[in-house]
Amino acid sequence: MTEYQFGRILSAHLSGVDGLCAGSRWWWARPAPYPCCQAAWAARWRARVATRRFLDGLP
């Protein structure tokens, strides 16, 4: 997957006014607490990529 695709996942899976994940409700019609599995996974992936880029830039 590309960073663009992970960004789309994170932009769709936001907290609703009731504290449930809006993306899970919209895509799968299931109530899931925020952050849902997909949002947490995409955020972890993005953090790993940022850390890897930072560490690769060090001498």
Helices and strands as residue ranges (DSSP letters): H 3-12, H 22-28, H 37-56
